[in-house]
Amino acid sequence: MTVKIQQRGYRTLFNYVTSQKKGTFHAIARRVAPRFQPPVYLFLHLCFCATTFAVALLCWYSFWVHTALLAAVASASIWHGGSYYFEVFARRYHEQLLPQTSPRKDVQY
């Protein structure tokens, strides 16, 4: 299976994560020999999945945890969306002001 994936040039999550130069996996994988990177990746993936499943289970059984998680996700979405729009509109406004702030030729000092 691995040979077929490599021959066809498919990009897998493992290839993507190991090619990144930042992130949790890179910080751990650079301390491990290359031949041990697949088992380390599988272990980290297992830990991430188990943590995610535990949070989902906790949300299933606790109304308040579920509500807090939804509020946190909604707040983060609003914050990031607002930050994006503020940055984009500020940049456009600044670009509109640049031609107006150039010195006029008819004004003498």
Secondary structure, DSSP 4 states (H G I P E B T S, - for coil): -HHHHHHHTPPPHHHHHHH-SSSHHHHHHTTS-GGGHHHHHHHHHHHHHHHHHHHHHHHHH-HHHHHHHHHHHHHHHHHHHHHHHHHHHHHHHHHHHHHHHSPPTT---
